[in-house]
Structures are given as C-alpha cells and as structure tokens.
Amino acid sequence: MALGLPTWYPIVMFATDRIDLDYFDSRLTQALRRITVAVSHLSPNPQFTQSPVVFLVGGCVRDALLGIRSSDLDLEIYGVAAEQLSALLQHLFPGIVNTIGRSYGILKIHLAEDAEIDIALPRRESKTAPGHTGFEITGDPSMSLQDASQRRDFTLNAIYADGTTGKLSDPTGGIADLTAKRLRIVDPATFGDDPLRVYRAVQFAARFDLTIDPTTRDLLTKMVNHGDLVELHAERITGEIRKLLLQAERPSIGFQNLKDIGVIKRDYPELQSLIGTKQEPEWHPEGDVWMHTLMVVDQAAKIIRDPAKDLHRDEKLQIMLGALCHDLGKPATTKHEDGRIRSKGHEDAGKEPTEHLCAHWTFGERTTLAAIAVAMNHLKPDMLYRALQKKEITEKGYTNAIRKLLKRISPVSWRVLVASAEADYRGRGMPGVSSAPYRAGESFTRIVLANGFNTAPTETLIQGRDLLAMGVEPGPRVGSMIAWIETLRDDEIITTRAEAISLARKELEM
C-alpha cells in the first residue's frame, strides 16, 4: 500500500505581497509594534549602510503564510549595533530580556510561557569545530537580506516580512517552494554545518506535506552516509522527533524519509528490523510490519487531535511513541505455521527493543514506561472484548481483568493504552477499519468509568488503617493480609470492599 501524500495541506495565503501583522497573538503584535517604533526613531549609524529596520523571518513568517498561528516571533534587526539593541530592549521590556546570547547578537524576550520573541542581528556563521556550538559567529548589522539569508537552512525559513508594514521579501525563492510544496535548501555549501538539519528536513516535510527536492535529498543522504549525524546530542535529536510525532498530521512521511535517506538503517536497528517482516495478509493486507507501523502512527496522530479524547500533552506523546513501538516484538517472533504467518508472544518480546529504541532519545522515564506498556499490552483491550462477546468470560470477569490490566501498567494511563490499541486496530489495510466504531475501546472505557478505575485502578480493597482499626499490630502482617485479600480479588473470589473487611474480620477471629 503506497503512502501517498495527505490532502490536508493548508491554503497558502498569497492574496497580497504582505502578511497581516495583526494575525499574530495580540501580546506578540503589541510587543512587535513597540520594538519597530523604537527602532525607527533611532538615528542611522554612519558605520552601517543599512538604516535601522526590523524584519520578521523564519517560522513565524512561514506559518503566517500557511494560515498557522505561531506562539513566538523571530526578528532580525538591521542597522543597529549589538550594545545599542540590548540597551533598547531592556528599556522597553525591563526584567524579561534574556541576554545570555548577547555576545552573538541574540536576545530573547519572554512575554509568557506561550509568547516569546527571539531577536538577532544579521550575522555570519562559520563552522570551526564539531557539534552545534562549534561555530564562529560574527554580527553584521549592515548585511543585505540576500547575504543574511544564506545562513538559513531551507528557503521556506528565509522569507522576510517588514516589521512595520508586513511587506514580504523573498531572496531565496521560498514562496515559490511553499506554493509547489517543495523543501529546498538555501546554500549547499553551508547546509551541512549543522547535521541536525537532516532531522529538521524530515519533520518539516511531514508537518507541511512537502516533497524534498532531489538536490536536497542527495545532500541529506550524503550527510548520513558520511557519518555527520554522529556528533549530534540525543537532546537535539529528541526535540526534532518530538515535533515530528506531535506536530505532523502524518508522521509517516517523516519516518519514511528517514528510511529513504538511510537514517533508519544506520541509527535505529529496532525500526529497521520491521522492514520486510511479513504479516498474515488476512489481518494485514497493507504489507510488512514497517508499513503497518507507519499507518498506526498516522492513526494515532488523528486520535490525539480528537477534542473528544481530551488528552493532555504528556498523554499525546506517550500515545505517539507507543504507536511507533507497539510491534517491535514482531521481528523476533514471526514464524510460518500451518501456512499462516504468526507472531506469538510479540507483546512480551516488545519490551527489550522498545527500551533500546527509547534509549536513543531523552523523552524521560515516564514516557518510556508508557511505550513499553503499549508494546506489551496493545492487544489486550481487543482480546478481552472478544472474550466477553464470545461469553468466554462474564461481565464480572471482564471488569476484573481490566482492573488487573490497569494495575499492571500503572502509572501509565488507561487512556494511553486504549488510544494506542485503537490506532493499532485502525492502522491496517482492511476495508472500513479507519472509520468503524472501535467497540473494544468503547467497552473498555465504559468499565473504567463505571468502576472508578480512572482515578484509582491500583487502590486495594482494604488499607492498612482498616486492619489497624481491627486490632492488627503494625508490622509485616498488615502487608501480608492486604496482599492475601488482593489475591482473592484477582481470582474473583471477592469483589467489594465490604466483602474484604468481612473476610479480614473472620480471619482475625480464627
């Protein structure tokens, strides 16, 4: 099944030759106006050929053209010396200007958690050593837009807008590339100075439904084959993978590009092993496990955008990473048996490769635990539902099985598991599965909410304070009695708190 390209690409707003500066968050717009007015009143510096002027550039201009609201602005200010600019901004925004990068001509205004402005002087950068800090940066307020744009990565990030009028300047042809849905580098001679741009390329391609142009693709592949990515720190890579997972409606485009330029084969053996691992056509007509995983990741991206799910950001990331990792156990367990392709035990086998894959990144222990929980349990919601439908278990047994499952995956949220299982169910080439009701998830959710498992799935029927009130002396016996009662609960001999207390009292009377 070919991946194709999504049809959601936003309409590029090119009705005029400018962007509407009121399109941004009002806090950003007001701050921008204060800066542009103050800069316009500065006297021209005789050592600079450029008069003082403010330009917006980078992601905020790109996103405005695509109809996307940015939470920050990137400004370049020409014709103003670094010391003069720093003093001006600290006067305008006392106490909220970060001057750590002042020596490089870079300042940041922190208006709020969701509203920041990055300000820079036009500058030249030259690679002097490995790593993202190995640059010699020289600020030059008199540079032209054409010269300043050459340090940028892609043409879509090198479109400028006048900070006063919104009038566009496009020295590298970024608007034409956006219109053609094409990702193209600005300068082949300097692009490779920062290998992180390989990851930026694939996440941009996925987020904005762009085709990487042949010259750019060739350079990305050469950088991978040359080993340039070795110098990247895990934290920087993780930041780009996070954007790919959370900001792209079809993350599969990014992962497919990572495969095509050689990153998957070189750096992610856990994902590489999915390629060519066959699946039973009856259940997976889409092809191998790699193709299935890409489809599952895209379905997960749809699910986390559903406002009815009311998922918070951490849950969204856990669902996306779980979707990526859910079938990592299949390569080690897939066999041909009786003319069928089976992957028995692939859930349990998914634990180790999921740990290894997540170790490449720095998402944190809780997110990794969630990915492992999904890999080891993503089939359970469907299996339990089918058992209930076939009357292999009772409603009471079904409820208890869900409780035990949630107890096992704690502290991972039940919503993460159900959403990941739904993505797995929908992410295949069978007719209708992408839109049919997910009955197993609906039933699972009903049980969770009806029994309060959403708030306390691991809470025991009886607590230590209950036993102490019955006269049990503090010590090991308290814990052993609680464990004994929970075992009876797991075996469905008792189900309620009242039954647990009654049984404990009988035991103490003996």
N, C-alpha and C positions, 0 to 999 in steps of 0.2 A: 504494500500500500504506500503510494508516494505521499510524502509530507505535504507538498504543495505550499502555498502561501495563504495566510489568512486574509479575509476580506474586510477586516475591521479598520484598516488604515484610515486615520483621521483626515479630514479635508484640509488641505493646506490653504491658509488664508492669505491669498495674494491679490486681494481686490485693489490694493494700493501699493505704493512703494515704501510704506512705513508700517510700523506696529503701533498699536494703541497703548500708550504708557499707562492708561487707567485700567488696563486689563489685569495688571498685577494686584496682589493683595494691597489694600489701602495703606497699610503700615509701610510696605516697601515703596509704594509710589510717593508717599509723603516724604520719606527719607531721601529718595532719589531727587525730588524737587529741591529739597534743602541743599543737597550737595551741588546740583547743577547751578543753582542760583549763586551759591557762594563761590564756586569755581569761575563762573562767568564774570564776577566782579574783581577777580584777581588781575593785577597788571601783567601784561605779557613780559616774560623773562627774555632779555636780549640774547641770552646764550642759546635759546631754543628757537628753531624756525617755526615750530607749531605753537599757535595761541592756545591758552587754556581751554580744554573741551573735555566733556565726559561722554564715553561710549558704553553702551551695554554690549556684551559679547558672550558667546558660549551658549550654555544650555538654556538660559532664560530667553534668549532671542529665538533659538531653535524651537523651544517649547511653545512660545507665543505664536509662532508661525504655524504650528501644528494644532493649535487650539488646546494646549495643555497648560494648566496653571502651575507656575513654579513657586516654590517656597523660599527661594533665595534669588539674589541677583549677583551677577558678575560684572564689575565695572572696570574699564581701563581709562585712566585719566592722563591726558597728554598735555604737554606744555607746563607742567608743574613739577618742581623739584621734590624729592622724597621728604626732606625735612619740612618743607612748607606744607606738603599734603598731610603729613602726620599731625602737625600742629593745627591745621584747619579742621580735620576730622575730630580731633579730641576736643576742640572748642565747640563743635556742633553737637557732638554726642558724648558728653563727659561721662566717664566711668564704664562705657560699654564698647570701647575700641580696643581690640586685641592687637598689640604692636609687636608681637613676637617675631613676625616676619618682616619687620620694618627695614632691616638691612638689605633685604632682597626687593624692597619696594612693594611689599604685600601687607595689607591690613584687612582686618575683619571687624564688621560692626554687628554685634549680637543684639538684635532687637527683641527677639523672643526665641523659644525653642523651635518654632516653625517659621521664623522670619529672620534671615541673615543676609548680609551684603558683604561680598568679598571685593576688595578694591586693590588694583595693581597698577603700577606704572608699566608702560610698554617696555619690554625687555628682551634681551638676547640670552639664550641658554646654550652652553656647550658642554658636552659630556667629558668629564675629566677622570672618572673612576666608576667602578661597578656600583650598582644599587641606585635607588631613587634619590639619594642625597648626593650622588657624585656628579654634581653639575656646577659649573661656574656661571653665575647669573649676573648680568650687567644691565641695570636700568638705563633707559634712554628715552626721556620724555619727548624728544624731538623726532622719534621714529615716525615713518609713514604707516598707514594701516596695512599697506601691502607688505612692508617689511615685518611689521609686528605679527601679522597673521601667519607667517611662515613657521613659527614655533608651535602652532596648534596642531592637534592630531588629525582631525577629519574636517573636511570642508563644511559639514553641517554645523560644526562648532566654531567656525571662523566667519560667521555673519555678524556684522556690527549694526547697532542702531544708535542714532544720536540720542543722548540722554535728555535733551530738551524737546526735540521735535518727533522722535521716533523714526526719523528717516533712515532707510537701510543703506548700508554699503556692503558690497559682496566681492571682496578682492580675489577670492579663490573659486567662485562658482558654486557655492554651497546651496543657493536657492534652486539652481537647475538640478543639482543632485537630489535634493529633497523632493522636487517635483517628479523626478524619474525614479524615486525610491531606491537610490543608489548610495552605498557607503564608499567613500573615496578618501584616500589620504591626501594631506596637503603637500608635504615635502618628503619624497622618498629618502633624501639624504639625511634627514634628522629624525624621521619617524621612529627608527629603531633605537633611539637613545633611551627610551623608556619601554622595556618589554611588557609592562602592564597594558600597553595599548593593544596587545593581542586579545586580552580578555575584554577590554573596553569595546573592541570591534565586534565581538560576538554578542555581547549584551546589547549594544546599540542595534545591531541587525535584528535581534529578537524583539526588542522593545518597540522599534519603529517600523518593523516589517520591511527591512532594507536588504537588497541584494548586494553582496560585497563585490566590487568591480574586480576584474581579472588581475590588474596590476597590484591592487591592494592585497588580494588573496595570495598571490605569488609571494609577496614580501612577508606576509604573516607566516606562510609555510616555511620560508627560508629562516625566519627568526626561530621558529620552533625547532627545525632540524639542526640549526647551528647551536642550540642549547642556551639561547639567550634567556629563556624563562627561569633558568636555574637560580639567577640572582634575586628573583622576586621573593619577598617575605610572604608568609602564609596570610598575614593580616590583610595585605593589599589584595591578594587573590580573592580572599573571602569576601571582601567588600564588593567586588565585581560579580561574584557568584550570587551574593545576596540580591543585588539589583536584578540579575537575570531571573532568579526564582520568584521575586516578589513584584517586579515592575513590568515584566513581559506577559502579555496575554497568551503567547505561545512560546514558552521557554524552549520547546523542542528545537526551534530554529537555531538558538544559540548552541545547544548541545550538539546538534548535527554539524554546525560549523566547527565546533571544537574537534569533532571527529574528522571532518574533511581536511583540516589543516594539520592534523597529526597530534594534537594535544592529548586526546583521549588515549591513544596508543602509547604515547611517551610517558604520561604522568599519572594516568588513572587506570591501572590494570583491572580494578574491580568493575569498572564500567566497560572496559574493552572486552572482558570475558562475556558480556551479554551479547556481543555482536556474533552472530552465527549460531547461538544456542537456540535450537529449534523448539517449537511448542506444538502441542496437539492441534491440528487445523480445525477440528470441530469446535474447540473453545477459543482458539486464537487464529482466525483466518488472516490476521494482519501480518503475520510473519514471525520473525525471531523475537527473542526477549528484548533486544535493543529497541526494535520498533514499538513493541508493546509498552516499554518503559517511557518512551517519548510521548506516546498517546496518553498514558496515565498522568504524566507530568502536566500535559496540556489540560486534561480534565480537572486536575487538582487546581490549576490556575483559575479555571472557571468557578470552581466551588468556593475558593477563598474570596472571590469577588461578589458572591451572593449575599446581599444585605440581610436576607432572612436568617443566614447562619450566625450572624452577629459574632464573628470571630475576632479576637484581638490579635495584634501584630505577632506576638510570640507563637500563638497557635498557627497562624498562617505560614510562618517559616517552618515550623515543625511538620505541618502537613506537606509542604512542598518538598522538604528534604526526605520525609518518609516516602513520598511517591517516587522519588528518584531511587531510593534504596530498597524498595519493597521486595523486589525479586532478585536481589544479589545472591541469594542462595541457590538459584536455579542452575547455574553452570556446573556446580559441584554435584548436583543430584539428578540431573536429567538423564534418563535412560529410555531405551526402546524395550517395551514389554508387551508381549502378545499383540504385536502390530500397532501399538499405541505409544505415544511419547508421554512419559510421566516424569514428574519431578517430586517424588515423595520425600517429605521431610525438608522441603526447601525453606520453610519458615524458620525452623531451628537453625538450619545451615546458614541463614542470612545474617546471624549475629556477628560473626567474625569479619566478613567482608564489609559490613556496614561500619563496624568500628574502624577498620582500616581506611575506608573512604573518608569518613568524617575526620579522621586524624590529619588529612591533608589541609583541613580548614580550621578556623577558630570560631565556630559558631557557639561553642560553650557546651558544658556537660549536659544541661537540661535538654537542649536541642538534640544532642547526640543520643541521649536516652530515649527520646521520642522516636527518632529514626529507627533505633533498634527495636523498640516496642512495636512499631508498624511492621518492620520486616518479619518479626517473629509471630505476629498475630493478625495480619491483614485478612486472612481467610476466615477467621473465627466468626465475625458477625453473620456472614452468609451461611456458614456451616451450622451454626446454632439455629438460625431461622429455618433452614431446610429441615433440620431435625424436628423442630416444632411443627412444621407443616405436615410432615410425614407421621406425626404423632409418635415419634421415637422417644420424645421427652414430653413431660407435661408442662403446663404454663408455670407451675411452681418450680419445676426443674430448670426451665428456661431462665426464669428470673434469677435463680441461684447461680446458674452458670455465668450469667452476665456479671453478677456481683463478684464472683471469683475472678473473672477475667479482668475486671477493673481493679480489683485488689492486686492482681499480679502485675499490671502495667503501671500502677501508681509510682510516682506522682504525675505521670502523663495523663492528660485529659481524655475522657471518653470521646469528646468531640473530635480530637485529633485522630483517634483510631477510626471512628465511623466515617469521617470525611475521606480519609486515606483509602478505606475499604470501598467507599463509593467511587472514588477515582479509579481504582483497580477494576471495579465492575464495569465502568463505562469506557475505560480505555482499551478497547479492543474493536476488531472489525466486524463484529456481529451486528446485523441489522437491528436498529431500534434501541440499542442499549444506551446510546448517548442521551436519549430524551425520555426513556421509560421511567416510571416511578421506581425509586430504589427501596423496595419493600423491606429488605433486611434492615436497612438503616432506619426506616420509619418505625419498625417494630422495636428495634434496639433502643431508640430514643424514647419511645413510649414507656418501656420498662424502666429506664434510667430515671425519668422524671416522676413516674408514678411512685417509685420506691425511694426517692430522695438520694439515689446513688450519685447524682450530680454534685452533691455537697459533701457527702461522707461515705464514699464507696468502701473505705478501709476501716471504718469505725466498727469496733467489736460490739456484740450484743450486750455485753456486760463489761463494766470497767472496774479498775482496782478499788475505787471508792465504794462501789457496791459491795464488794467482798469484805472490805474493812468494816463496813457498817453491819455486816452479818457476824462479825467477830473474828474474822480471819486475821492472824497476826501478820504484820508486814514481813515480807520475805519471799523466797522462791515459790512458795505455794500459791501466792496470788497469780503470778505469771503462768504457772502450770495449769491452774484451774481455768484461766481465760483461754489458754491455748486448747485445752480439752473441749471447752464449750464451742470454740470456733471450729474445731474438727467435726463435732457433731452437726454444726450448722452447715459446713461444707458438704457433709454426707446427707443433708436434708432430713436429719432426724428431728431437729428443731429449727424453727424459722423466726420466732419472735423474741423480743426482749423478755416478755412475761414468762415464756417457756424457759428461757435461760436462767432467770432468777429463781424460778420454782425448782429447776433441776439442781442449781447450786445449793439451795437450802436443803434439799433432800440428801445431797452428798455430804453436807456438813453434819447432818443429824445421824448419819450412819456410824 
